[in-house]
Amino acid sequence: MRRFLRHPSDLPVELVLRKHNFLPRQRLHNISLGGVACNSIRGFRKGTAIELRIPLLGEQASCPGVVAWCRKQPDDYLVGICFTDEESLFRARMVEQVCQIEAYRKQREAESGEPQPIEQIAEEWIAQHAIEYSASSLN
């Protein structure tokens, strides 16, 4: 399993600097949990403390994290955000599941030309991808 889940590019995210905006480098070496990779218009230094927000999902869709890596791309940056505790990681993975299901729904609607019931789409997506988001995949 990929250690950093790729966030769907058609669902915008906000990366907001947190008050304590830098984590000492020695703490970064101890982070073994996975994270999320998303696109950003700006780059961030490794170790920067940020909050990942997904505005389309409301205020509850925000997770504190730390920049694990940042790669320049032709038009933007790909930022790897890791989570320093299991609760934050679990929350972020749940938010990412919702984002992935929404992206899948949009894809299915584009293919069929008709609205798709979210419950059915969610069941299909979970049947295909549940193992990627299981507790055992956190290790």
Protein Blocks (a to p, Z undefined) as FASTA:
>chain_A
ZZbdcddfklccdddddfblcdcfklmmmpmbdcdddddfbdcdehiacddddfknojkl
ccddddfbdcddfklccdddddfbfklmmmmmmmmmmmmmmmmmmmmmmmnopacdfklm
mmmmmmmmmmmmgmklmZZ
